[in-house]
C-alpha cells in the first residue's frame, strides 16, 4: 500500500532525518533500530512497508534538502556516508517540497495546501496520504468561539478571518484533502472541536500530540513505579538543555510555556496529584541538535522516610524522533484504511500529551497500542499475513 508522508516543516531537522532514514532503509544501507512498528507485535497489521513511503512537504524555509542533510551530518546527527550515498534520492525528494502559501487569507492558504496534497496523491498514485506536523512549536492558542463549531469556523474563514494557528490550518487543509493528520509537536493542530467535527465528516483519523522522545518517556515509566509501590512523590523537578532550531524557538516564552505544560502532564495523570517542582527548558546553543535533561525526584517511603533519586538523559532529538514519525505515518495510514476516523487515542504511546482520556503510564499505553495492532490485523480485507 503506497502511502504518502507529507511533512509540515519538511526542511527541518526531524523531517530530513526521517527522510534520510527511510531512504537508507529502502536502499538497504541502514536497519530499523528505533522503529516500533518493526517489532514482532506489529507483524501482519497491514501497515504500509517502509519501502512504500513517498515523501513531500511544506516549509517556510528554502534551504535545499542536500544542504540540510550535509549540515545534519556535520553536526553528528546522521552519518556523512549516508548523505553521500543518498545524494541523488535527496535531490529527487526536493521536487516534492512546496512553500507554505503566503498570499491571500487563511481560506486561500488552506485551499492551496489542500491542492498541493491532492496533486501529490494523484502524481504518485498514492492510496493514502498522512500529513505529519514537525514544524516549530507554537504558543498556546487564544480561544476563539469559531474553534468550537465547524460552521462558525468556515464562516470566519470565508469572510477573510485569520482564526487558526498554522498547525491547525495545516490540519484543516489535510482534512479538506481527505488526508489523515499527526501532530508531533505541542502545537494546537487538530485539537479543536471544529476540526474534530471536520475529521469525522470527512472520515479521516488524526493523532497527537507532542512526540515522547526523552525525559518525558522516562517519566512515563518511573511515575507508575512510584504509584504502584505506594511511594509518595513530594517533589519532581527537571531541567532540560537543548540547542538547535528547536531550542532557539523554545527560548521564546510562548512556545516554552506550551512545551513545559505538555511535559508536566504525565505526572498529574499518572500519580493522581501534581508534586512540587517545575520543568525548565533552557536554550544552550553549543548542544546543537542534542539535548540533556536532569531530574531530581524526592519521595517519601515507609514511616515517613525521605529518599531521592536522580537521572540524566542525553540524546539526539532528531534521531529519537525520526523513527517515531515513520511509525506514526504507517499506523495512521493503516487506521485510515481500516475505517477509523476522528481522534486515534490508541496511539497515546507516542505522545507526551495524548488525545482523549487515556492512561499516561508507558506500559498501559503499550498494551493499548498492541490491542490496536490486533484490531488492524483483524480488520476486514486483511488476511493477517505477515508483512
ROKEKE-833007 format. One record per atom (N, C-alpha, C): x, y, z; residue in one letter. Coordinates in steps of 0.001 Angstrom, whole numbers, plus 500000, padded with zeros to 6 digits. Layout:
<pts>
XYZA ...
</pts>
This chain:
<pts>
500847498819500000X 500000500000500000X 500891501242500000X 501070501857498841X 501920503035498743X 501268504204499467X 502013504801500381X 501495505846501259X 502359507086501168X 501706508237501069X 502425509495501104X 502587509999502515X 503755510533502815X 504030511170504102X 504361512626503801X 503454513523504161X 503617514943503868X 504025515648505162X 505228516173505186X 505818516716506399X 505677518241506438X 504935518731507401X 504830520176507624X 506065520581508426X 506921521401507825X 508262521629508361X 509230520674507691X 509009520460506380X 509711519409505653X 511194519622505447X 511700520824505757X 513138521065505625X 513833521125506986X 513103520811508044X 513662520858509382X 514444519600509726X 515069519615510890X 515955518512511283X 515216517184511428X 514067517194512104X 513326515939512292X 512840515397510954X 512301516271510110X 511784515830508814X 512886515241507947X 514008515929507862X 515082515462506974X 515733514197507533X 515842514084508851X 516351512836509436X 515405511677509143X 514098511927509217X 513113510893508874X 513266510462507424X 513415511441506543X 513569511148505119X 514840510353504856X 515955510780505426X 517219510059505237X 517085508631505751X 516458508471506913X 516294507124507459X 515470506229506562X 514355506745506053X 513505505937505170X 514235505578503881X 514938506537503304X 515687506261502069X 516814505273502323X 517479505391503460X 518576504478503787X 518076503053503981X 516929502903504665X 516372501559504849X 515901500979503522X 515330501811502674X 514892501348501349X 516076500836500532X 517216501493500675X 518410501114499907X 519217500017500595X 518761499547501751X 519495498516502471X 520757499015503130X 520830500332503399X 522021500927503984X 521909501107505489X 520736500855506046X 520525501011507488X 519418500073507933X 519442499735509220X 518402498890509793X 517335499729510474X 516260499091510963X 515118499827511525X 515198500060513030X 516410500122513600X 516532500377515038X 515763501643515415X 514937501555516441X 514137502698516883X 512748502730516298X 512481501922515262X 511149501870514648X 510289500862515406X 509349501343516184X 508494500483516993X 507709499511516117X 507258499961514956X 506408499144514090X 507154497999513419X 508470497921513617X 509224496778513106X 509351495663514134X 508747495848515309X 508743494789516322X 507749493690515941X 507925492472516470X 507044491354516104X 505564491617516402X 505267492437517388X 503873492703517758X 503069493335516625X 503744493878515609X 503039494576514532X 503052493804513218X 503575492589513248X 503568491758512045X 502128491445511650X 501832491590510377X 500505491264509880X 499447492304510151X 499849493499510602X 498871494541510937X 498535495434509745X 498867494992508560X 498513495707507324X 499070497121507281X 500289497292507799X 500943498589507724X 501626498745506368X 501655499954505826X 502452500147504617X 503916499861504923X 504616499244504007X 506028498939504215X 506837500234504242X 507937500202504963X 508825501358504979X 509288501718503569X 509422500721502738X 509869500961501361X 508776501552500484X 507537501578500982X 506401502099500201X 506017503523500588X 506855504195501386X 506559505562501793X 507149506553500798X 506331507517500388X 506744508567499461X 506610509896500194X 507610510764500083X 507674511956500919X 507487513248500138X 506805514182500787X 506670515549500311X 506502516440501524X 506238517723501299X 506037518567502462X 505920520040502152X 505547520788503179X 505505522248503164X 506553522782504136X 507116523938503810X 508009524611504752X 508120526079504373X 508342526909505387X 508588528324505130X 510043528556504738X 510923527600505073X 512343527708504728X 512573527250503288X 513742527602502759X 514051527239501370X 515394526534501227X 516060526211502346X 517357525540502254X 517205524214501518X 518058523907500514X 517935522637499787X 518103521433500717X 517403520366500411X 517467519166501251X 518891518645501384X 519630518636500288X 521003518115500335X 521843518947501300X 521690520264501248X 522449521127502156X 522043520885503607X 520747520724503847X 520288520436505203X 520842519102505683X 520818518104504809X 521349516786505166X 522842516872505486X 523576517661504724X 525012517830504985X 525247518506506332X 524386519475506673X 524536520139507975X 524220519174509114X 523266518273508912X 522968517259509921X 524147516302510095X 524797515975508990X 525980515109509072X 527113515825509795X 527319517115509492X 528371517885510163X 528131517962511664X 526853517966512070X 526504518050513488X 526521516690514182X 526797515618513436X 526852514287514023X 525506513641514233X 524483514132513543X 523132513598513717X 522890512405512808X 523371512475511576X 523268511358510625X 524670511073510089X 524949509841509679X 526271509528509132X 526518510255507803X 527666510853507669X 528007511547506422X 528012510588505237X 528373509322505481X 528406508339504392X 527020508121503806X 525986508185504652X 524618508029504150X 524209509216503285X 524560510396503704X 524214511583502920X 524860511514501549X 526123511100501504X 526802510968500197X 526130509900499349X 525761508786499966X 525168507679499210X 523771508014498699X 523075508909499403X 521685509221499050X 521542510579498367X 522626511115497890X 522619512450497286X 521564512585496189X 521498511603495280X 520543511677494161X 519105511561494650X 518857510667495606X 517499510494496134X 517022511757496850X 517921512409497572X 517549513650498252X 517243514759497240X 518013514789496167X 517760515792495128X 516396515559494480X 516009514290494302X 514688513988493736X 513574514379494715X 513788514109496006X 512782514453497009X 512561515959497082X 513563516733496702X 513448518192496692X 512251518657495865X 511951517929494786X 510863518333493887X 509489518202494537X 509402517488495672X 508104517288496320X 507876518220497502X 508747519202497686X 508559520178498762X 507975521472498193X 507033522035498922X 506340523231498479X 506444524317499554X 506465525590499151X 506444526665500143X 505085526755500815X 505066527185502057X 503797527453502724X 503156528665502052X 501911528556501607X 501270529700500921X 501274530940501802X 501640532061501210X 501730533306501975X 500859534418501405X 500241534173500264X 499406535203499635X 497946534974500022X 497206536054500190X 495786535938500497X 495541535599501948X 494299535260502260X 493911534940503619X 494062533465503932X 493567533076505125X 493708531685505544X 492884530732504675X 491742531157504204X 490935530289503348X 491693529959502066X 492326530971501467X 493096530744500240X 494317529875500517X 494975530107501658X 496151529303502006X 495764527835502203X 494661527597502905X 494207526224503129X 493857525543501809X 493206526283500921X 492836525711499623X 494078525341498833X 495109526182498872X 496342525873498151X 497062524675498762X 497098524611500088X 497735523477500751X 496997522178500434X 495673522226500441X 494886521035500092X 495128520639498643X 495252521629497746X 495539521337496333X 496907520694496185X 497897521158496963X 499224520539496933X 499152519074497357X 498361518786498379X 498214517411498858X 497521516535497818X 496478517059497215X 495739516294496205X 496627516002495000X 497393517007494565X 498287516812493427X 499374515786493743X 499898515824494961X 500901514856495412X 500337513443495364X 499134513269495863X 498495511947495874X 498277511444494451X 497793512308493593X 497494511889492210X 498770511658491412X 499769512469491643X 501025512355490891X 501703511005491138X 501598510514492357X 502277509263492707X 501316508076492813X 500036508283492527X 499067507194492637X 499003506625494033X 498961507503495041X 499032507069496432X 497671506611496947X 497702505547497714X 496475505041498325X 496011505978499446X 496960506404500278X 496680507298501401X 497787508335501517X 497459509471502136X 498461510482502485X 498266510841503951X 499353510816504692X 499353511216506102X 500153512509506213X 499544513543506760X 500220514817506999X 500758514793508429X 502064515015508577X 502697514990509898X 503308516358510180X 502870516971511267X 503396518279511644X 504647518120512491X 505791518505511916X 507057518515512654X 507666519922512606X 506815520923512466X 507269522308512454X 507560522774513880X 508055524002514009X 508410524517515327X 507168524714516205X 507376524629517515X 506286524741518481X 505680526141518480X 504360526196518546X 503630527462518606X 503248527779520055X 502977529055520351X 502400529387521664X 501010528760521801X 500545528656523029X 499188528167523284X 498199529096522590X 497222528497521919X 496279529279521126X 495323530076522019X 494998531286521578X 493980532089522257X 492602531573521874X 491750531224522837X 490430530670522493X 489629531619521601X 488924531023520663X 488089531780519736X 486781531010519579X 485636531676519642X 484367530953519516X 484275530117518238X 484959530541517179X 484909529794515915X 485597528444516022X 486448528253517030X 487142526975517193X 486206525867517660X 485041526245518181X 484138525272518797X 483151524652517833X 482997525224516642X 481960524753515727X 482446524895514295X 482289523847513514X 482808523842512147X 482124524890511280X 480803525017511400X 480113526015510579X 480613527421510889X 480804527708512174X 481295529033512560X 482720529251512062X 483537528201512135X 484918528314511658X 484954528610510167X 484180527865509399X 484214528058507952X 483617529410507562X 482653529906508337X 482112531250508084X 483189532304508319X 483960532138509386X 485053533078509672X 486102533037508559X 486479531829508127X 487497531698507084X 487013532290505768X 485778531999505405X 485255532506504130X 485107534023504155X 484982534583505347X 484885536033505477X 486235536715505574X 487300535959505409X 488642536542505439X 489283536556506798X 488665535894507776X 489217535887509125X 490464535017509232X 491366535402510122X 492568534606510411X 492400534050511816X 491756532904511938X 491342532390513248X 492094531133513667X 492923530582512790X 493601529329513102X 495111529542513206X 495758528928514212X 497220528925514223X 497730528059513063X 498992528222512652X 499493527489511480X 499296525975511556X 499500525377512729X 499351523921512835X 497908523493512589X 496955524293513063X 495545523965512864X 495118524219511419X 495707525228510792X 495423525466509380X 495920524292508543X 497078523732508906X 497593522552508211X 496662521359508393X 496125521180509616X 495182520090509858X 493902520293509060X 493416521527509030X 492201521847508273X 492400521510506795X 493539521913506223X 493826521621504814X 493928520115504580X 494562519402505513X 494698517945505376X 493322517284505330X 492455517656506260X 491126517044506293X 490324517386505044X 490441518635504568X 489735519022503348X 490191518190502158X 491464517777502167X 492005516961501076X 491800515467501300X 491130515092502396X 490888513679502669X 492092512954503221X 493005513699503855X 494228513112504410X 494137513036505933X 494788512052506512X 494891511976507965X 495983512932508442X 496040513148509757X 496931514179510302X 497536513695511610X 498818513977511793X 499523513662513039X 500246514920513497X 500034515326514744X 500774516449515292X 501850515918516221X 503113516030515778X 504238515555516575X 504769516641517508X 504110517790517525X 504531518932518333X 503488519214519410X 503792520131520355X 502783520517521338X 501800521554520809X 501911521922519545X 501030522939518975X 499586522443518942X 498667523344518669X 497242523018518760X 496826521959517743X 497294522074516502X 496978521079515489X 495493520844515338X 495096519580515371X 493686519213515181X 492889519244516470X 493497519671517568X 492822519616518862X 491910520835519070X 490961520975518162X 489897521971518266X 488588521256517935X 487509521515518669X 486252520829518382X 485802520960516931X 486008522118516331X 485589522312514938X 486358521390513996X 487643521185514281X 488435520313513416X 488110518841513662X 487775518505514894X 487305517142515151X 486032516861514357X 485137517837514316X 483913517689513516X 484241517480512040X 485217518234511537X 485596518105510130X 486219516734509855X 487063516255510772X 487683514940510586X 486619513840510525X 485644513919511408X 484572512917511400X 483724513042510133X 483466514277509706X 482692514499508490X 483403513921507274X 484717514085507219X 485495513586506076X 485992512153506282X 485666511551507430X 486034510159507737X 487538509940507682X 488281510853508347X 489736510717508415X 490180510713509882X 491215509965510211X 491718509948511591X 492807510995511805X 493041511303513080X 494163512180513428X 494738511740514769X 496000512099515009X 496704511670516220X 497559512816516750X 497924512748517998X 498807513745518605X 498685513699520126X 499343514614520876X 500367515434520262X 501572515567521179X 502670516004520566X 503986516178521178X 504689514832521377X 505508514479520409X 506199513196520439X 507003512994521724X 506919511789522270X 507552511461523556X 508893510788523264X 509988511547523404X 511277511038522933X 512366510990523989X 512228511700525107X 513354511787526029X 512944511759527480X 513070512901528163X 512795512977529592X 511388512497529928X 510396512897529139X 509016512505529439X 508805511012529222X 509526510430528288X 509483508977528106X 509911508278529391X 510990508766530006X 511463508182531261X 510433508419532382X 509868509624532433X 508839509912533441X 507667508942533339X 507259508619532107X 506090507756531921X 506362506317532351X 507638505979532553X 507994504662533098X 508151504738534621X 508815505777535094X 509115505873536519X 507912506282537365X 507083507205536878X 505944507666537683X 505011506511538061X 504642505605537127X 503807504470537543X 504488503577538578X 505819503479538541X 506536502684539529X 506286503223540938X 506398504542541098X 506145505142542419X 504692504916542835X 503762505063541897X 502345504879542218X 502062503436542631X 502616502473541896X 502345501058542197X 502998500607543493X 504107501236543874X 504754500905545149X 504218501737546306X 503221502601546034X 502606503456547052X 503641504318547762X 504563504856546973X 505560505796547467X 505127507201547076X 505088508099548021X 504577509449547782X 505679510331547202X 505476510805545980X 506440511718545363X 506161513114545895X 507143513703546558X 506980515036547138X 507381516131546146X 508461515892545446X 508991516894544510X 509542516187543282X 509252516745542115X 509846516234540869X 510170517452540009X 511448517751539911X 511887518903539136X 512865518448538059X 512775519082536904X 513653518742535797X 514177519984535099X 515396519880534627X 515991520932533813X 516385520332532481X 515909520933531402X 516198520468530052X 517043521502529326X 518151521064528785X 519028521933527998X 519032521420526563X 518772522286525626X 518819521862524232X 519230523023523345X 519807522654522200X 520256523648521228X 519454523542519952X 520076523884518839X 519423523767517535X 518262524725517369X 517561524568516249X 516423525431515960X 515306525267516955X 515080524035517420X 514016523801518397X 514329524510519701X 515586524432520122X 515978525104521345X 515829526608521245X 516219527164520092X 516088528608519895X 514624529028519924X 513754528222519305X 512328528541519320X 511762528473520730X 512208527467521503X 511681527299522862X 512278528293523849X 513221529111523399X 513701530198524237X 512656531306524330X 511688531298523402X 510607532279523433X 509553531864524469X 509020532794525238X 508105532443526339X 506872531653525899X 506240532025524765X 505016531351524346X 505218529878524040X 506123529539523104X 506393528116522828X 506909527370524049X 507736528036524871X 508286527391526062X 507173526968527012X 506189527839527221X 505080527515528115X 504267526339527591X 504055526289526271X 503299525184525681X 504036523860525874X 505349523884525710X 506148522657525821X 506230522168527262X 506477523074528199X 506609522639529593X 505287522106530140X 504166522681529733X 502860522172530173X 502658520752529688X 503053520479528445X 502927519138527882X 503790518143528645X 505015518556529010X 505950517655529681X 505515517313531106X 504827518236531792X 504431518007533179X 503169517161533314X 502373517078532253X 501054516470532375X 501121515003532798X 502168514287532396X 502264512861532701X 502280512613534206X 502865513524534988X 502931513320536437X 501544513419537061X 500806514454536731X 499450514626537260X 498569513431536904X 498648513000535645X 497762511936535171X 498150510571535738X 499427510351535968X 499885509028536407X 499861508880537927X 500296509924538642X 500343509849540097X 498983510147540728X 498144510906540015X 496871511321540575X 496969512617541348X 498130513217541386X 498372514503542029X 499620515089541373X 499833516371541566X 500996517022540977X 501986517364542080X 503153516738542083X 504148517056543110X 504644518496542964X 505325518969543984X 506013520245543862X 507104520119542802X 507535521268542304X 508615521250541331X 508165521732539967X 509123521982539129X 508863522515537799X 509722521804536772X 509362522002535517X 510204521571534404X 510703522814533681X 511995522948533581X 512602524078532882X 513156523628531535X 513069524502530552X 513681524270529248X 514551525478528940X 515841525269528808X 516783526350528540X 517549526069527247X 517762527119526508X 518483527032525233X 519985527115525485X 520722526134524964X 522177526113525056X 522711525836523656X 523136526879522986X 523485526789521564X 524513525705521273X 525488525535522158X 526567524581521900X 526096523140521817X 524917522840522345X 524417521462522290X 523957521060520892X 523716522039520012X 523235521700518675X 521913520956518750X 521791519841518022X 520542519092517993X 520449518068519124X 521389518121520060X 521352517209521187X 520668517879522375X 520182517051523298X 519535517600524481X 519956516801525710X 520034517495526834X 520364516881528114X 519297517260529124X 518798516267529848X 517812516521530891X 518315515922532203X 518167516691533272X 518497516208534609X 517263516355535480X 516869515259536149X 515686515273537010X 516056514869538425X 515428515551539382X 515557515226540800X 514178514855541329X 514073513671541931X 512814513182542492X 513008512958543989X 512221513644544794X 512220513437546243X 510924512698546587X 511047511587547321X 509848510802547623X 509879510309549062X 508685509969549547X 508506509549550927X 508158508072550971X 508861507328551824X 508609505904551977X 508025505553553332X 508153504311553703X 507579503772554940X 508063504569556149X 507131504868557059X 507394505597558291X 507914507007558042X 507546507547556864X 507904508933556555X 509336509141556129X 510051508037555837X 511457508157555455X 511578508889554117X 512355509980554117X 512570510753552891X 513722510155552081X 513499509995550776X 514515509423549884X 514533510217548578X 515489509930547707X 515605510676546465X 516206509806545381X 515929510198544154X 516623509607543017X 516878510711541999X 517882510512541178X 518211511445540110X 518469510641538836X 518163511245537701X 518576510622536439X 518944511703535433X 519797511322534512X 520235512210533432X 519973511513532116X 519440512258531174X 519152511745529829X 519877512639528828X 520677512039527982X 521351512797526927X 521087512091525609X 520483512791524683X 520142512145523415X 520104513137522269X 520019512584521081X 519911513377519856X 518430513459519489X 517863514641519562X 516424514797519424X 515913514266518092X 516569514625517000X 516079514209515684X 516187512699515495X 517266512096516002X 517438510648515865X 516421509885516708X 515981510472517820X 514943509847518636X 513562510020518003X 513338511177517388X 512012511480516846X 511752510827515502X 512766510782514633X 512556510365513239X 511900508992513093X 512363507947513808X 511699506650513627X 510248506663514088X 509938507493515093X 508556507582515553X 507670508266514511X 508223509238513786X 507474509868512693X 507095508812511648X 508036507929511323X 507751506854510357X 506711505884510923X 506854505537512209X 505865504659512859X 504463505253512777X 504357506520513137X 503047507164513180X 502434507284511797X 503246507547510802X 502728507599509438X 502168506239509022X 502877505168509346X 502428503827508975X 501144503442509717X 501110503698511026X 499951503313511825X 498716504133511457X 498907505427511225X 497767506281510891X 497216505952509516X 498108505655508587X 497657505236507256X 496840503947507340X 497340502982508121X 496616501714508267X 495267501919508956X 495230502829509935X 493964503114510608X 492958503728509636X 493428504633508793X 492555505237507775X 492019504153506837X 492883503275506423X 492488502184505528X 491459501272506191X 491595501081507502X 490688500186508236X 489371500852508626X 489220502147508293X 487951502818508546X 487873503642509817X 489003503836510498X 488999504692511673X 488816506150511249X 488152506935512100X 488052508372511874X 488034509084513218X 488389510370513196X 488470511122514434X 489750510823515188X 489744511105516501X 490952511005517321X 491402509561517496X 492668509309517211X 493264507984517408X 493884507947518809X 493041507745519814X 493535507701521189X 494442506490521419X 494328505493520553X 495125504270520694X 496619504512520508X 496997505661519942X 498407505954519684X 499036506782520803X 498431506773521996X 498935507544523135X 500387507206523470X 500812505992523201X 502170505534523485X 503228506492522960X 502932507184521874X 503932508001521193X 503970509453521677X 503054509859522567X 502888511288522826X 502977511658524308X 503503512867524552X 503543513408525916X 502151513781526404X 501360514352525523X 500032514869525889X 499006514270524923X 498718512983525073X 497906512291524068X 496443512702524098X 495777512419523002X 494367512730522855X 493518511799523718X 492426512344524256X 491434511513524932X 491769511196526372X 490844510520527023X 491008510090528411X 491716508745528411X 493040508784528382X 493852507572528243X 494859507498529383X 495375506307529665X 496430506202530672X 497715506872530177X 498525507346531114X 499770508020530752X 501007507187531083X 500830506057531757X 501948505156532014X 502324504405530744X 503608504241530486X 504046503660529223X 503579502219529049X 503587501433530113X 503175500026529996X 501705499912529588X 500842500729530195X 499423500710529818X 499234501182528379X 499986502199528006X 499890502691526628X 500396501650525634X 501395500886526019X 501905499822525139X 500831498760524909X 500111498387525968X 499047497400525803X 497952497932524875X 497616499212525011X 496631499815524109X 497112499742522657X 498390500044522459X 498932500043521100X 498932498638520506X 499288497658521303X 499284496269520797X 497864495802520487X 496896496208521312X 495499495875521020X 495053496543519718X 495518497760519510X 495211498473518271X 495775497716517070X 497012497242517196X 497614496460516111X 496816495191515850X 496328494550516921X 495484493367516736X 494216493714515971X 493637494893516282X 492444495325515572X 492702495565514099X 493861496139513779X 494218496337512374X 494418494993511671X 494999494053512381X 495250492737511818X 493946492014511495X 492914492272512323X 491626491594512151X 490641492401511314X 491093493563510797X 490179494407510024X 489731493700508756X 488497493965508284X 488007493346507044X 488972493608505889X 489208492568505126X 490114492699503978X 491561492415504279X 491894492263505562X 493264491952505942X 493329490483506347X 494064489739505566X 494164488294505814X 495081487964506962X 495769488981507483X 496642488720508617X 497966488096508236X 498328488174506964X 499627487610506569X 500744488506507106X 501867487892507492X 502981488724507959X 503416489700506886X 503819490885507335X 504265491891506373X 505646491563505840X 
</pts>
